[in-house]
Amino acid sequence: MRIAVFATTPLDRPGSESAAALAVAEAIGDKGVEVVLVGTARSAAQQVEGRLTIRSLEQNGATALAHTEHGPRTIIVGGPSMTWATDAAIRRVVGAGAIDLVVIVGDATTPITRVVEDAAPSAERIGLTGAKRAAIAMIKLAGDPTRAPSRHAPAEPILGDFHLHTCFSPDCGIGIDELVERALALGLSSLCVTDHDSVAGGYAAKAHVETHGHPLHIAVSSEVKTQTGEVIGMYLKEDIPPGLPFADTVEAMRAQGAFIYVPHPFDGMHAIPPEPLLERMAPMIDALEVVNGRLARERFNHNALAFATRFGLPAGAGSDAHVLDGLFTAGLELPAFHDPASLALALGDARVVRHPKNILALQGRKWFRKRRKPLHAE
């Protein structure tokens, strides 16, 4: 039997809610029942440790939730600001297949409790006092199989390219119709259309697919240039102005409910955010591109993978295609998704797929196509 206890306030901030959650978890553990204490934290180090635990949970299963020598397993699912990666972390813990009961300590309604109650409709709410009595009652409830949350079951895998451009980018001449035709021929089921500083290409591709009834999901996105590097917002509703500070751009994307994806973060041939800035922004990043199919040097991808591994960030991959031949030189095989929340969860079951091509040949075609193809041509 294993019980997950969720705190409604950060576990590293002294207060009655966090103290009560710890007391309940310890009381359940004293009864010989495995317990997982889950919550947020303000500490960057604790957030990183929590992300690493979630990566272990995705790779190794529920053994990552096992009791520790020092008491209940504590999992930090994110910081005070909710991200889509935090949403996915909560759902991953709840649906790990080893939780018999989900308990929320405290009466407050917060972003974390809303996700918990959506992931586990049978979650039990308890107060801030009487930890020992509450522990006995929760253990009894945990024996009722109808209280167990549904196990996370990934959907059938699809193929997707998470970084590509169309004729709505000034340095690309790919028409919307030919992009869709090529994607379908390659067996792709999802495209994140990430034109430079514009969502117009994504909306055009989405409209084209819907008009013709093609089985291709389009995530309207944009690769926005900041004062220090670029960042992609997936599922954007409208354009984000270029030239803002990196952090301000991320916040503007988050205000639209977008999924935050950092492309080619260590590509020394382009303007990129400095590593200290990336480290500070890591809690706000939903995924990091660890494979870009258009980089001149493979070590740039290796450096990105090392950073993502060190900070427990979900891994993304995309072709960064500017010509048709470049489409799906890199991408992911992952469960089907349809919005930021399902994308964040699907990334935990993703596998990088590569079909590398000569970068010089692709760049030559990009230059030639840019000269001969009129902007926004179909």
C-alpha positions as CSV (number, residue, x, y, z in Angstrom):
1,M,0.0,0.0,0.0
2,R,1.3,3.5,-0.8
3,I,-0.4,6.8,-0.1
4,A,0.5,10.2,-1.7
5,V,0.2,13.2,0.6
6,F,0.0,16.6,-1.2
7,A,0.8,19.9,0.5
8,T,-1.0,23.0,-0.5
9,T,1.9,25.4,0.2
10,P,5.7,25.1,-0.5
11,L,7.3,22.4,1.6
12,D,10.4,24.5,2.3
13,R,8.3,27.5,3.6
14,P,7.5,27.3,7.3
15,G,3.7,27.3,7.8
16,S,0.8,25.4,9.2
17,E,-0.1,23.7,5.9
18,S,3.4,22.4,5.1
19,A,3.9,21.3,8.7
20,A,0.6,19.5,8.8
21,A,1.4,17.7,5.5
22,L,4.7,16.5,6.9
23,A,3.1,15.4,10.2
24,V,0.4,13.4,8.3
25,A,3.0,11.7,6.1
26,E,5.2,10.8,9.1
27,A,2.2,9.4,11.0
28,I,1.2,7.2,8.0
29,G,4.8,6.0,7.7
30,D,4.9,5.2,11.5
31,K,2.0,2.8,10.8
32,G,4.2,0.8,8.4
33,V,2.6,2.1,5.2
34,E,4.7,3.6,2.4
35,V,4.0,7.3,1.9
36,V,5.1,9.9,-0.7
37,L,5.1,13.5,0.4
38,V,4.5,15.8,-2.6
39,G,4.6,19.5,-3.0
40,T,6.3,22.6,-4.4
41,A,9.4,24.4,-3.1
42,R,11.1,27.8,-3.5
43,S,14.6,26.3,-3.4
44,A,16.1,25.9,-6.8
45,A,18.2,22.9,-5.6
46,Q,15.1,21.1,-4.4
47,Q,13.3,21.8,-7.6
48,V,16.1,20.2,-9.6
49,E,16.1,17.2,-7.3
50,G,12.4,16.9,-7.8
51,R,12.7,17.0,-11.6
52,L,15.4,14.3,-11.5
53,T,13.1,12.1,-9.4
54,I,10.3,12.6,-12.0
55,R,12.8,11.6,-14.8
56,S,13.6,8.5,-12.8
57,L,9.9,7.7,-12.4
58,E,9.4,8.0,-16.1
59,Q,12.4,5.7,-16.8
60,N,12.2,3.2,-14.0
61,G,8.6,3.1,-12.9
62,A,7.2,3.3,-9.4
63,T,10.5,2.1,-7.8
64,A,11.4,5.8,-7.8
65,L,8.7,6.4,-5.2
66,A,10.1,3.9,-2.7
67,H,10.5,4.8,1.0
68,T,13.9,6.2,2.0
69,E,16.1,5.5,5.0
70,H,15.1,8.9,6.4
71,G,11.4,8.5,6.1
72,P,8.8,9.4,3.5
73,R,9.9,9.9,-0.1
74,T,9.6,13.7,-0.7
75,I,9.0,14.8,-4.3
76,I,9.2,18.5,-5.3
77,V,7.0,18.8,-8.4
78,G,7.9,22.4,-9.2
79,G,8.2,25.9,-7.8
80,P,5.5,28.4,-6.6
81,S,4.7,29.2,-10.3
82,M,2.9,26.4,-12.1
83,T,4.3,25.3,-15.4
84,W,3.1,22.6,-17.8
85,A,6.1,20.5,-16.6
86,T,4.8,20.8,-13.1
87,D,1.3,19.8,-14.2
88,A,2.8,16.7,-15.9
89,A,4.9,15.9,-12.8
90,I,1.8,15.8,-10.6
91,R,-0.1,13.6,-13.0
92,R,2.9,11.3,-13.4
93,V,3.2,10.8,-9.6
94,V,-0.6,10.3,-9.2
95,G,-0.8,7.8,-12.1
96,A,2.4,5.9,-11.4
97,G,0.4,2.7,-10.7
98,A,1.6,2.4,-7.1
99,I,-0.6,5.0,-5.4
100,D,-3.6,3.6,-3.5
101,L,-4.9,6.9,-2.2
102,V,-4.2,10.6,-2.8
103,V,-4.6,12.9,0.2
104,I,-4.6,16.8,0.1
105,V,-3.8,18.5,3.4
106,G,-5.5,21.8,3.9
107,D,-8.6,23.5,2.6
108,A,-6.9,25.9,0.3
109,T,-7.6,25.8,-3.5
110,T,-4.4,26.3,-5.4
111,P,-3.1,25.5,-8.9
112,I,-1.5,22.4,-7.5
113,T,-4.7,21.2,-5.8
114,R,-6.7,21.8,-9.0
115,V,-4.4,19.5,-11.0
116,V,-4.4,16.9,-8.2
117,E,-8.2,16.8,-8.1
118,D,-8.4,16.6,-11.8
119,A,-5.9,13.7,-11.9
120,A,-7.4,11.9,-8.9
121,P,-11.1,12.8,-8.6
122,S,-11.3,10.6,-5.5
123,A,-8.6,12.5,-3.7
124,E,-9.4,13.0,0.0
125,R,-9.2,16.4,1.8
126,I,-8.1,16.5,5.4
127,G,-7.5,19.3,7.9
128,L,-4.4,20.7,9.5
129,T,-4.8,19.0,12.9
130,G,-5.0,15.4,14.3
131,A,-2.3,13.9,12.2
132,K,-2.4,10.5,13.9
133,R,-6.2,10.2,13.7
134,A,-6.0,11.3,10.0
135,A,-3.3,8.7,9.3
136,I,-5.5,5.9,10.6
137,A,-8.5,7.0,8.6
138,M,-6.5,7.4,5.4
139,I,-4.9,4.0,5.7
140,K,-8.4,2.5,6.0
141,L,-9.6,4.4,2.9
142,A,-6.5,3.3,1.0
143,G,-7.7,-0.2,1.3
144,D,-10.8,0.6,-0.9
145,P,-9.8,-0.1,-4.5
146,T,-12.3,2.5,-5.8
147,R,-10.2,5.3,-4.2
148,A,-7.1,4.4,-6.2
149,P,-6.3,6.9,-9.0
150,S,-6.2,5.7,-12.6
151,R,-2.9,4.4,-13.8
152,H,-1.1,6.5,-16.4
153,A,-1.5,4.8,-19.7
154,P,0.4,6.4,-22.6
155,A,-1.5,6.7,-25.9
156,E,-0.3,5.0,-29.1
157,P,3.0,6.6,-30.2
158,I,3.1,9.0,-33.1
159,L,5.9,10.9,-34.8
160,G,6.3,14.7,-34.5
161,D,8.7,17.4,-35.5
162,F,8.9,20.1,-32.8
163,H,10.8,22.9,-34.6
164,L,10.3,23.9,-38.2
165,H,9.6,26.9,-40.4
166,T,7.4,27.9,-43.3
167,C,7.2,30.8,-45.8
168,F,5.9,32.9,-43.0
169,S,9.5,33.1,-41.8
170,P,11.6,35.6,-43.8
171,D,14.4,33.0,-44.2
172,C,12.2,30.1,-45.4
173,G,10.3,29.4,-48.6
174,I,8.3,26.3,-47.7
175,G,4.7,26.6,-48.7
176,I,2.0,25.4,-46.4
177,D,0.5,22.9,-48.8
178,E,3.9,21.3,-49.6
179,L,4.8,21.2,-45.9
180,V,1.7,19.3,-45.1
181,E,2.1,16.9,-48.1
182,R,5.7,16.2,-47.1
183,A,4.8,15.7,-43.4
184,L,2.2,13.1,-44.3
185,A,4.5,11.3,-46.7
186,L,7.0,11.0,-43.9
187,G,4.4,9.5,-41.6
188,L,4.3,12.5,-39.2
189,S,1.2,13.0,-37.1
190,S,2.2,16.3,-35.4
191,L,4.0,19.5,-36.3
192,C,4.9,22.4,-34.2
193,V,5.1,25.3,-36.7
194,T,7.6,27.7,-35.1
195,D,8.0,30.6,-37.6
196,H,10.2,33.5,-36.5
197,D,8.3,36.0,-34.4
198,S,5.0,35.0,-35.9
199,V,2.1,32.5,-35.3
200,A,0.7,33.2,-38.8
201,G,2.4,30.1,-40.3
202,G,0.9,27.9,-37.6
203,Y,-2.6,29.2,-38.1
204,A,-2.2,28.8,-41.9
205,A,-1.1,25.2,-41.5
206,K,-3.9,24.5,-39.0
207,A,-6.5,25.9,-41.4
208,H,-5.1,24.0,-44.3
209,V,-5.2,20.7,-42.4
210,E,-8.7,21.3,-41.1
211,T,-10.0,22.3,-44.6
212,H,-8.6,19.2,-46.2
213,G,-9.3,16.8,-43.3
214,H,-5.7,15.6,-43.0
215,P,-4.7,13.5,-40.0
216,L,-2.1,16.0,-38.8
217,H,-2.1,17.9,-35.5
218,I,-0.7,21.4,-35.8
219,A,0.6,23.2,-32.6
220,V,0.5,26.9,-33.4
221,S,3.9,28.1,-32.2
222,S,6.6,30.8,-32.7
223,E,10.3,31.0,-32.3
224,V,10.8,34.5,-30.8
225,K,14.1,36.4,-30.7
226,T,14.8,37.9,-27.4
227,Q,17.7,40.2,-26.3
228,T,19.6,37.1,-25.5
229,G,18.8,34.1,-27.7
230,E,15.6,32.6,-28.9
231,V,12.7,30.8,-27.2
232,I,9.7,28.9,-28.6
233,G,6.2,29.2,-27.3
234,M,4.0,26.3,-28.3
235,Y,0.2,26.7,-28.5
236,L,0.5,30.4,-28.7
237,K,-2.6,32.4,-29.4
238,E,-1.0,35.5,-30.8
239,D,2.4,37.0,-31.7
240,I,5.0,37.9,-29.0
241,P,7.0,41.0,-29.9
242,P,10.7,40.3,-30.5
243,G,13.5,42.1,-28.7
244,L,12.3,41.7,-25.1
245,P,14.5,40.3,-22.3
246,F,14.5,36.5,-22.3
247,A,12.6,36.3,-19.0
248,D,10.0,38.8,-20.1
249,T,9.4,36.9,-23.3
250,V,8.9,33.7,-21.3
251,E,6.4,35.4,-19.0
252,A,4.5,36.8,-22.0
253,M,4.3,33.3,-23.5
254,R,3.1,31.9,-20.1
255,A,0.5,34.6,-19.9
256,Q,-1.0,33.0,-23.1
257,G,-0.9,29.5,-21.5
258,A,1.9,28.5,-23.9
259,F,4.4,25.6,-23.5
260,I,7.9,26.9,-23.1
261,Y,10.5,25.2,-25.3
262,V,14.1,26.4,-25.6
263,P,15.7,25.6,-29.0
264,H,19.4,24.9,-29.7
265,P,20.5,26.3,-26.4
266,F,24.2,25.7,-26.9
267,D,24.5,26.4,-30.6
268,G,27.6,28.6,-30.7
269,M,26.8,29.7,-34.2
270,H,23.7,31.7,-33.1
271,A,22.7,34.1,-30.4
272,I,21.8,32.0,-27.4
273,P,21.0,32.7,-23.7
274,P,24.0,32.5,-21.5
275,E,24.2,29.3,-19.4
276,P,23.7,31.2,-16.0
277,L,20.5,32.6,-17.4
278,L,19.3,29.2,-18.5
279,E,20.0,27.9,-15.1
280,R,18.0,30.6,-13.4
281,M,15.1,30.1,-15.9
282,A,15.1,26.3,-15.7
283,P,12.0,26.3,-13.4
284,M,10.0,28.1,-16.0
285,I,11.1,25.9,-19.0
286,D,8.8,23.0,-20.0
287,A,11.3,21.3,-22.3
288,L,14.8,21.8,-23.7
289,E,15.7,20.9,-27.3
290,V,18.5,18.3,-26.9
291,V,18.6,17.5,-30.6
292,N,18.4,20.0,-33.4
293,G,18.7,18.6,-36.9
294,R,20.3,21.7,-38.4
295,L,23.3,22.3,-36.2
296,A,26.8,22.6,-37.7
297,R,28.4,20.8,-34.8
298,E,27.1,17.8,-33.0
299,R,28.7,18.8,-29.7
300,F,26.1,21.6,-29.4
301,N,23.4,18.9,-29.1
302,H,25.6,17.0,-26.7
303,N,25.9,20.0,-24.5
304,A,22.1,20.6,-24.5
305,L,21.5,16.9,-23.5
306,A,24.0,17.2,-20.7
307,F,22.3,20.4,-19.4
308,A,18.8,18.8,-19.6
309,T,20.1,15.7,-17.8
310,R,21.7,17.8,-15.1
311,F,18.6,19.8,-14.4
312,G,16.0,17.1,-15.0
313,L,14.4,19.0,-17.9
314,P,12.2,17.1,-20.4
315,A,14.0,16.6,-23.8
316,G,12.7,17.9,-27.1
317,A,13.9,17.4,-30.7
318,G,13.2,19.1,-34.0
319,S,14.5,19.5,-37.5
320,D,14.6,23.3,-37.5
321,A,13.8,22.8,-41.2
322,H,13.9,25.7,-43.6
323,V,13.7,23.6,-46.7
324,L,11.5,20.5,-47.4
325,D,14.4,18.1,-47.4
326,G,15.2,19.2,-43.9
327,L,11.9,18.2,-42.4
328,F,12.1,15.5,-39.7
329,T,15.9,15.2,-39.7
330,A,15.2,15.2,-36.0
331,G,12.0,14.7,-34.0
332,L,10.3,12.6,-31.4
333,E,8.3,9.4,-31.2
334,L,5.9,9.9,-28.3
335,P,2.2,9.4,-27.3
336,A,-0.3,11.5,-29.1
337,F,-1.0,14.9,-27.6
338,H,-3.4,17.8,-28.3
339,D,-2.6,20.6,-25.9
340,P,0.2,21.8,-23.6
341,A,-0.8,19.5,-20.7
342,S,-0.9,16.4,-22.8
343,L,2.3,17.4,-24.5
344,A,4.1,17.8,-21.2
345,L,2.9,14.3,-20.1
346,A,3.8,12.7,-23.4
347,L,7.4,14.0,-23.3
348,G,8.0,11.6,-20.4
349,D,7.5,8.7,-22.8
350,A,9.3,10.2,-25.7
351,R,12.1,8.8,-27.8
352,V,14.4,10.9,-30.1
353,V,14.3,10.0,-33.7
354,R,17.0,11.1,-36.2
355,H,17.3,11.1,-40.0
356,P,20.5,13.3,-40.4
357,K,21.3,15.0,-43.6
358,N,24.3,17.0,-44.8
359,I,24.0,20.5,-43.2
360,L,25.8,22.2,-46.0
361,A,23.5,20.8,-48.6
362,L,20.4,21.9,-46.6
363,Q,21.9,25.4,-46.1
364,G,22.5,25.6,-49.9
365,R,18.9,24.7,-50.6
366,K,17.7,27.2,-48.1
367,W,19.6,30.0,-49.7
368,F,18.5,29.0,-53.2
369,R,14.9,28.6,-52.2
370,K,14.8,31.9,-50.3
371,R,15.9,33.7,-53.5
372,R,13.4,32.1,-55.8
373,K,10.3,31.6,-53.7
374,P,8.1,34.6,-53.0
375,L,7.1,35.2,-49.4
376,H,3.9,33.3,-48.2
377,A,3.7,31.4,-51.5
378,E,1.5,28.4,-51.6
